[in-house]
Amino acid sequence: MTAPLRSANDAQPTVPELNRRRLLGLAAAVPLTALPGWSSAQTSTFTPNVGQQGKDVIWVPTPDALVNRMLRMAQVTSNDFVVDLGSGDGKIVIAAARDFKARSLGVEFNADMVGLSRRNAQAAGVDQLARFEQGDIFTFDFTQATVVTMYLLPGLNLKLRPQLLRMRPGTRLVTHQFTMGSWEPDDSSNVENRPGYLWIVPAPVGGGWKMTTTDSAGAREATVRFTQAFQQVGGTVTMGTMDARIRAPRLSGDLLSFELMDERGTLRSYSGRVAGDRIEGNTRAVDGSEGRFFATRTGPGTPVDGGRD
Ligand SMILES: C[S@@+](CC[C@H](N)C(=O)[O-])C[C@H]1O[C@@H](n2cnc3c(N)ncnc32)[C@H](O)[C@@H]1O
């Protein structure tokens, strides 16, 4: 339940009031009349006001330049399905359809804003691609999205994080202004002093695996134990009598790569794709010889967040 806002004269502002000031501070430079996309399309009597109360966060639109940058950071294409959680006047959803030809959906609690967004989409000629639904982002099923955009608040991002982490590996998340706690962004950008952040949902890899490598030296088996905290991975490998730490591990979505020195002292790079309980890919030794590897889980996985906040 949202606590009532106190008046500006109160000595101790409430958390919602502080959040309101935080968002409004960012919006101060944007004249309402300059907001694109809604003035000409506004055929009903409903007039939105920057800073108007929303269910969990007020409405402040993301500036056009940052909308564009966020969608570029996510590398949106016509193959994507972009969902904006708390879509306001619909500008991110409309931009995704208009400028990137992506299918897009806005989820907005305020029914008047949903109506306004639909009119804006029609005025922009993208109502076939850009849809809007009235709903609560905390109960709405957005699991089909390939890109999720958010301009919410730090606490709301954190509340959504477990659900976001369960999305298909490789799903891109972009936010305006606020981060995801201890989950470090994969990329960040700044447009006119407004930050935007990108995360790529990592595949779950933490836990034990049995790995078989096949190359010119024959087939070898190893046991691997990956540790994971979001996209940060590490691991140890037992191969015959040798224990080694994997080098240069990198996880981006479902793409996992690392290097490993075998018992003969040959350094190989491993590059594979994680698909549920299986990892499969290629190896390449320093001498250029190539091989294949695959791995299967030997036990339950560890939490993707590594048990962090
Ligand atoms: C800061 S605005 C961002 C609008 C838009 N995403 C943008 O960046 O221009 C947040 C929006 O979320 C909506 N909202 C707040 N709580 C919500 C909830 N629980 N479910 C759906 N929408 C919500 C508000 O009405 C508001 O329009």
The ligand as an ORCA input file, in Angstrom:
! r2SCAN-3c Opt
* xyz 0 1
  C       8.178      6.791    -13.856
  S       6.812      6.365    -14.880
  C       7.596      5.693    -16.309
  C       6.738      5.730    -17.561
  C       7.407      5.146    -18.799
  N       7.874      3.799    -18.560
  C       8.561      6.004    -19.241
  O       9.713      5.639    -18.927
  O       8.331      7.039    -19.873
  C       6.154      4.913    -14.048
  C       4.778      4.460    -14.511
  O       4.457      3.255    -13.818
  C       3.059      3.240    -13.535
  N       2.863      2.299    -12.412
  C       3.115      2.500    -11.105
  N       2.888      1.382    -10.392
  C       2.452      0.443    -11.284
  C       2.048     -0.921    -11.170
  N       2.072     -1.562     -9.993
  N       1.658     -1.573    -12.280
  C       1.632     -0.931    -13.490
  N       1.999      0.349    -13.663
  C       2.420      1.036    -12.570
  C       2.754      4.675    -13.214
  O       1.376      4.946    -13.366
  C       3.637      5.419    -14.219
  O       2.934      5.673    -15.413
*
